[in-house]
Amino acid sequence: MDLQIRTNGTKMTDELRDFIERRSAKLDHLIDHVVDAQLELRTNRQRGGAEMTVAQITVHTRRLIFRAEERATEPAKAVDEAVDKLARQIRRYHDKRTDRKRRLPTAEVINELASPRAGRSDDGRFDADDQDDDGDDDESRNGVVRTKRFSIKPMPVEEALEQLELLGHDFYLFHNADEDQINLLYRRRDGSFGLLAPSRS
């Protein structure tokens, strides 16, 4: 796996780079068809004076995105825990794929999501994590404290549901290939799913 490393405030030493290469090699036999793999290391000084490093690993395959993030006082420890977390995520995904009883909505539920009534949440809230991103901007403008930019590709609702569960997010913004428009898929508080789609005028 050709892992691209980006740092922000983290000192990259030869020892740390060697450690990253050894640990990331663990993922090679778990995942195929990798088209892009990135590791971002961000180190910030906390209020108490101690430094904290966030390690975020993002792996793009031909049709899925795997991502794991961990933080620790030492960069190597953050990387170590992020690799382990990503490995568990990949194994869970493979287990679900081979388990015929995995919990995915039926065709009837998917059709209901795509209906005009879909997307009406009881509380209208989206307590959600961020989607995978290509970049962000933490500068505050007009009350917006963070802007995230990410690429999206056309996919059916079924694949978007699978990606939402894989990433463990509460919402997923995607290009609905069946309707050729941007949709927002989200998890409701009762565990069911909703789909927000613009009406066609």
N, C-alpha and C positions, 0 to 999 in steps of 0.2 A: 504494500500500500504506500503510495507516494503522498505522505502527509505534509501539507503545507503549514508552516508554523508562523504565526503572527504574534508579536509581543507588544504590550503597552505598559511600560513601567516595570517590566520583568527583565532582570539581567539574564541573558542567555549565555551559559557557559558550555564548554565542550562536554563536561560531565553531565549537565542537564540534557543536552541534546542527545548524547548516547543513551541516557536513561529513557528518554521519550521514544527513541527508535526501538529499543528493546521491548518496551511495554506495548507500543502500538503494533508490533509484530504479532502480538497475541490475537489481534483481530483478523489477521489475514486468512486464517482457516475458517472463520465464522461467517464471512460475508463475501459475496462474489459481485462482479460487474460494478465495481466502484468507479465512478466517473470523476469524483472530486472528494477530497478529504482534507479538512482543515482543523488545526488546533489553535485556539486563541488563548493567550495567557495575559491576564490583566492583574497588575499588582497595585494596590492602593494602601495608603497609610490610614489606619483606623483612628478614631478619636482618642483611644487610649495610648496611641503611639505605636502599636504593633502593626506590622504589615500583613495584609491578607491577599492571597493570590486566588483568582478565579480561573479555572481551566475549563474551557468549553470545546468539546470535540463534535464536529459536524461531518457526517459522511453521507454523500449523495450517491445513490445507485441509479440505475436507469429509470426506476419508477418510484423509489421511496427515499425518505430522508430519515436518518438516525441521528439523534443528538443527545449528548449528556453533558451536564455541567456540575462541577463540584468546586468547593473552596476550602482552602487550608492555609495555615501560616507559612508552610513551605511549598514552593512551586512543584517539587517532585511529588509530594504527597497529594497535592490537588490533581496532578496528572494521573497518578496511580489510581486514585479513587474514581476519576472520570472514566478511565479505561475500563475498570471493573464494572461500573454502572452501565456503560455502553454495551459491554459484552453480555450482561444480564438482559438488557433490552433486546438485543439481537436474538438471543436464545429464546426469550419469551415469544418473539415474533415467529420464529421457526416452529415453536411448539404449537402456536395457534394455527399456523398454516397446515400442520399435519393433523390437528385435532378437528375432526368433522363436526364436533359439537361446540366449536368456538362461538362466542356470543357476537354475532353480527346481525343486523336487522334483516328481516325477510323482504322479499320483493314487494309485499303489500305495504310494509312500513316505508320503504324507499319511495314508492309511488305516492304515499301520503305526504312524505317530506316535500316532494316536488309539486304538490298541489298548491293552488293560490292561497289556501288557508294556513299553510305552513309558515312558521316563523313567528307566530303569535305567542310570546312567552307570558307566563302568568305574572312575572315580576319585571320583565324587561331588562334584567341585569346580565352582564357578561363578566363574571369573576374569572377571568381567564389569564393564562400565561401567554407569552408572545409566541408567534409563529417563528419558524426558522427564518433568519434574515440574511440579506446580503450586506447590510450595513445599517448603521443607526446614527442618530444625531441627538445628543443629550441636551442641546441648547434649548432653553425655554423661550418659546415665542407664543405670545397671546394665551398663556396658560397651558400650552402643550409642552410637557417636560421631556418627551422622547418621541422621535420619529423613526420608524423602522421601515427600511426598504427591502423588499424581497422579490424574487422572481416567482412567477406562477405559470403553470402549464395546464393545458386542457386535460380534464379527467372526468369520468362519470362520478355520480354521487357515491356509488359503492366504494370506489377507490379513495375518495375524500374521507369517507367514514373510517376506512381502514387506516389512513394516514393520521386522522385525528386520534384514534385509539393508540396508534403506535407511538406518537409523540407525547401522549398523556396530557394533551391540552384540553381546554374547555371550548375552544372554537377553532375553526379552520376556514380561512379565506381561499377560495379556489375558482378556477375558470370552469364552469359547468360545460363540458363538451357537448352534452345533449341539447342544451338550449343556447349555447354560444354567448354566455354572459357570466359576469362575476356573481358568485353566490357566497353566502356565509353560513356554514354549518356549525351548530353549537349544541353543547350538551345541556339539557335542562336539569333542574335541581332534582327531579324525580328519576334521573338516569336515562330518560328518553332523549331523543334528538329533535332539533328544530332546524329549519332551513329558511334563511332570509334571502329572498330573490326580488329584484326590481320587477315591477309590473310592466308589461308590454303595452305601450300606448298605441 
